[in-house]
Amino acid sequence: MAPSFTAQSIGSVTLGGEPDSGSHLQRSAMDQSWKFGGVVFDLDGTLVDTAPDVYRCANLALQTMGMRPISLEEAKRSIGPGPDNFAKIVLPADQQHRLDEFIRVFRRYYDVHCLDSTRPFPGIIEMLEEMAELPLAVASNKPRVYTLRILEALGLKRFFRVILGPENASRLKPSPDMLLAACTALAVRPAAALMVGDTDNDILAARAAGMRVCAVAWGYSSESELACLEPDFLIHAPRELPGLCCPKPDLADRE
């Protein structure tokens, strides 16, 4: 297991604690101590809040198929593992044989409604602007066509050099395959890169890839769930992330 850094070693961000109100005053020192050659982000629950549209489309699909609706919290819990696992979580146990049908019906609705209410989380655009000099990537279990469409429509695509989905890896997160592919595409060693995500899949994938990992408490997992997995960092607002990342990565961090 990768080490968890103490409050003293990482300045304003503490594992499982509240952010220090003076974080902006400590950023210069932190930049000198913690330098990442690249940063890989999850999408849903990390950069953008997709839950309202996933919730609506899942229930439209379930209604079309004659099944009971799910709650918003159930929808949030289903986001992240990939399309097949999403459907397995949403469908009742006695309807698992209709998995392919549900995915088809859900996508029919999601094609139309995936941008109705989906928005970046507050502070995300400002965070990405501050980190613009770093090589940034997105690695999501969401089908890449939706990831590209959402990032483009919300004005976020311009920040990322690499955008990967299930089509770009043989296995989904929590396998490290997608993160390793992102590091290769960014020409950054995994040990010099940071993964940022909101679920156990992100943390486990980063561990397996040999990357450090920053969990975000504004997504679809509770802070206590994330803290139990011992990420290297746990932050509570996007404005905290730039202080963990050097804006100009060392040449030694690049392949």
C-alpha atoms as one frame of an Amber mdcrd trajectory, in Angstrom:
protein
   0.000   0.000   0.000   1.318   3.444  -0.915   2.050   5.738   2.029  -0.426
   8.338   3.258   1.284  11.659   3.808   0.806  13.506   7.056  -0.664  16.960
   7.491   2.834  18.278   8.130   4.242  16.805   4.930   1.460  17.980   2.620
   0.712  21.350   4.119  -2.936  22.366   3.930  -4.547  19.079   2.906  -5.051
  16.416   5.541  -6.285  12.889   5.105  -9.840  12.814   6.407  -9.555  16.285
   7.950 -10.779  19.769   7.140  -8.698  21.924   4.781  -6.563  24.602   6.382
  -8.036  28.052   5.759  -4.534  29.356   5.031  -3.831  26.933   2.193  -3.198
  29.698  -0.359  -0.376  31.032   1.812   1.357  27.638   1.871   1.071  26.840
  -1.838   4.538  28.059  -2.814   6.264  25.742  -0.339   4.012  22.863  -1.333
   4.819  23.324  -5.016   8.489  22.885  -4.199   7.829  19.707  -2.179   5.230
  17.913  -4.335   5.790  17.855  -8.063   3.732  15.708 -10.415   4.612  15.253
 -14.052   0.949  14.817 -14.983  -2.522  14.480 -13.511  -5.218  11.989 -14.556
  -8.842  12.743 -13.649 -11.938  10.640 -13.358 -15.009  12.256 -14.966 -18.317
  11.489 -13.207 -18.360  12.720  -9.628 -14.928  14.325  -9.987 -15.024  16.904
 -12.773 -18.736  16.950 -13.543 -21.977  16.141 -11.760 -23.680  13.720 -14.145
 -25.940  12.099 -11.549 -29.167  14.025 -12.332 -29.135  12.977 -15.989 -28.056
   9.400 -15.249 -30.847   9.187 -12.654 -33.475  10.510 -15.044 -32.443   8.270
 -17.939 -32.124   5.165 -15.774 -35.672   5.668 -14.522 -36.992   6.348 -18.014
 -35.415   3.067 -19.118 -36.768   1.186 -16.110 -40.232   2.631 -16.675 -40.106
   1.649 -20.338 -39.196  -1.896 -19.291 -41.953  -2.055 -16.651 -39.707  -1.944
 -13.568 -39.641   0.132 -10.398 -37.658   3.404 -10.366 -34.469   3.943  -8.387
 -33.608   6.840  -6.081 -31.048   9.547  -6.834 -28.754   8.041  -4.199 -29.025
   4.632  -5.868 -28.171   6.258  -9.186 -25.075   7.891  -7.679 -23.944   4.544
  -6.292 -24.275   2.964  -9.728 -22.069   5.516 -11.497 -18.453   4.601 -12.108
 -18.042   0.834 -12.569 -18.752   0.908 -16.327 -21.878   0.236 -18.435 -22.339
  -3.466 -17.690 -21.800  -3.100 -13.953 -23.992   0.015 -13.916 -26.834  -2.023
 -15.384 -26.251  -4.893 -12.953 -26.521  -2.503 -10.006 -29.660  -0.779 -11.305
 -31.612  -3.865 -12.376 -33.470  -5.983  -9.791 -31.968  -9.401  -9.105 -34.730
 -11.194 -11.000 -34.224  -8.995 -14.088 -30.492  -9.453 -14.634 -31.194 -11.429
 -17.805 -32.405  -8.155 -19.370 -29.017  -6.477 -18.972 -28.386  -5.848 -22.677
 -31.919  -4.572 -23.182 -31.546  -2.091 -20.327 -28.246  -0.762 -21.683 -29.814
  -0.224 -25.116 -32.876   1.557 -23.725 -30.834   3.630 -21.279 -28.477   4.807
 -24.026 -31.415   5.760 -26.213 -32.541   8.180 -23.521 -29.029   9.245 -22.487
 -28.169  10.163 -26.070 -30.890  12.805 -25.835 -30.644  13.896 -22.194 -26.976
  13.511 -21.162 -26.495  17.288 -21.033 -29.835  18.405 -19.618 -28.550  18.992
 -16.078 -24.915  17.834 -16.184 -22.555  20.605 -15.087 -18.985  20.978 -13.802
 -18.779  20.960 -10.028 -18.291  24.469  -8.582 -14.663  25.540  -8.845 -13.627
  22.952 -11.453 -13.056  25.398 -14.312 -10.994  27.712 -12.100  -8.973  24.725
 -10.858  -8.218  23.541 -14.397  -7.234  27.034 -15.486  -4.735  27.201 -12.629
  -3.321  23.791 -13.604  -3.267  24.463 -17.347   0.522  24.117 -17.653   0.428
  20.546 -16.361  -0.179  17.602 -18.720  -3.756  16.591 -17.876  -5.800  13.544
 -18.873  -9.242  12.066 -18.285  -9.642   8.316 -17.740 -13.273   7.289 -17.295
 -15.181   4.008 -17.345 -17.927   5.932 -19.149 -18.156   5.225 -22.899 -15.746
   7.650 -24.532 -18.357   9.075 -26.886 -20.262  10.483 -23.898 -17.117  11.705
 -22.143 -16.021  13.626 -25.239 -19.486  15.038 -25.801 -19.843  16.226 -22.205
 -16.363  17.745 -21.981 -16.825  19.539 -25.300 -20.267  20.917 -24.448 -19.159
  22.157 -21.029 -16.007  23.827 -22.351 -13.643  21.464 -20.523 -12.134  19.468
 -23.390  -9.534  22.167 -24.100  -7.764  21.449 -20.809  -6.919  17.802 -21.544
  -4.209  16.372 -23.753  -5.564  12.826 -23.423  -9.136  11.533 -22.970  -9.565
   7.785 -22.503 -12.525   5.455 -22.057 -13.302   1.731 -22.030 -12.463   1.568
 -25.727  -8.829   2.433 -24.940  -8.071  -0.299 -22.389  -8.588  -4.036 -22.158
  -9.969  -3.716 -18.618 -11.864  -0.996 -16.765 -10.905   0.631 -13.480 -10.104
  -0.678 -10.854  -7.667  -2.334 -13.250  -4.678  -0.032 -13.804  -4.773  -0.463
 -17.601  -6.482   2.835 -18.431  -4.306   4.855 -16.059  -1.137   3.283 -17.419
  -2.313   4.105 -20.943  -2.934   7.704 -19.876   0.550   7.995 -18.376   2.086
   6.577 -21.541   0.145   9.045 -23.678   1.252  11.933 -21.442   4.863  10.648
 -21.455   4.859  10.647 -17.652   6.058   7.837 -15.411   3.227   6.463 -13.217
   5.301   7.120 -10.102   5.456  10.801 -11.101   1.725  11.109 -11.842  -1.343
  11.807  -9.712  -4.790  10.231 -10.094  -7.797  12.286  -8.960 -11.122  10.539
  -8.393 -14.143  10.043  -6.173 -14.594   6.265  -5.842 -12.851   3.110  -4.724
 -12.321   2.212  -8.393 -10.126   5.286  -8.839  -8.109   4.691  -5.687  -7.567
   0.987  -6.368  -6.629   1.623 -10.005  -4.082   4.247  -8.987  -2.560   1.929
  -6.391  -2.248  -0.861  -8.959  -0.675   1.535 -11.468   1.911   2.773  -8.978
   0.485   6.298  -8.956  -0.305   8.582  -6.068  -3.987   9.266  -5.644  -6.071
  12.205  -4.486  -9.649  11.433  -3.446 -12.285  14.163  -3.721 -15.002  14.483
  -1.099 -17.529  16.289  -3.323 -18.336  13.251  -5.493 -20.427  10.101  -5.168
 -18.645   8.402  -2.253 -18.778   9.549   1.349 -15.701  11.017   2.974 -15.566
   8.151   5.462 -15.635   5.576   2.650 -12.771   7.335   0.913 -10.716   7.801
   4.075 -10.954   4.071   4.844  -9.144   3.395   1.560  -6.245   5.618   2.677
  -5.659   7.761  -0.406  -2.480   9.812  -0.400  -4.575  12.976  -0.287  -8.220
  13.753   0.403  -9.521  17.187  -0.528 -12.826  18.951   0.007 -12.867  21.571
  -2.751 -11.292  21.866  -6.228  -9.311  24.943  -5.176  -7.140  22.694  -2.981
  -5.766  20.582  -5.833  -3.398  23.049  -7.557  -1.425  23.330  -4.328  -0.541
  19.639  -4.598   0.754  19.900  -8.155   3.800  21.627  -9.538   2.812  23.850
 -12.493   6.090  23.079 -14.250   6.995  19.378 -13.924  10.651  18.463 -13.611
  12.244  17.087 -16.745  13.242  14.052 -14.668   9.557  13.188 -14.371   9.132
  12.898 -18.127  10.033   9.854 -20.187
